[in-house]
Amino acid sequence: EVQLAESGGGLVQPGGSLRLSCAASGFSFSSFAMSWVRQAPGRGLEWVSSVYSDGRIDYAESVKGRFTIARDNAKNTVNLQMNSLKPEDTAVYYCKRGVYWGQGTQVTVSS
């Protein structure tokens, strides 16, 4: 059974940093692309970043230069380091692999 579990969300002031982590199990982690997707209050889903099995990385323009995605195939985890956070980054952040989603973790950027 594929399981994805996010952690690391919280409340942070504008300009601050948070590190999200997604622990994966139930599949051959190194063989699959992993992504982060977010949903802000009252808005639709927004893709944030992906890291592919070959190590390629993509970012949404809205987070490029501020967020860093990294996977650890030995630990079956994918992390999202978020720096220079803005109020518009406030959202529930989800880890996903294809059709499989984690439960999400809330990130709130507010003074």
Secondary structure, DSSP 8 states (H G I E B T S, - for coil): --EEEEE--EEE-TT--EEEEEEEESS-GGGS-EEEEEE-TTS-EEEEEEE-TTS-EEE-TTTTTTEEEEEETTTTEEEEEE-S--GGG-EEEEEEETTEE---EEEEE--
